[in-house]
Amino acid sequence: MSALDFGLGLAGMPETTIAELDKQLPALERIAAAIKQAEPMISPLIPVFQKAWPDIVAVTPLLIELIAFAKAKEA
């Protein structure tokens, strides 16, 4: 058990979620590296994202529900 796992457990995160996080850390690391590499191309798009941000916030709860539904159907 890592210090991160211990801290997340103390914070009340379920063990299954901690295990999934541990499993996906390499993917998160690759995504972070890709974002860092693409930052010069992403920065000019910030005004576009800012304009769309209210819509992103509005649909996020729906996306979370859809993901949960899909995961439930997988199991």
Buried (B, 14 or more C-beta within 10 A) or exposed (E): EEEEBEEBBEEEEEEEEBEEBBEEEEEEEEEEEEEEEEEEEEEEEEEEEEEEEEEEEEEEEEEEEEEEEEEEEEE
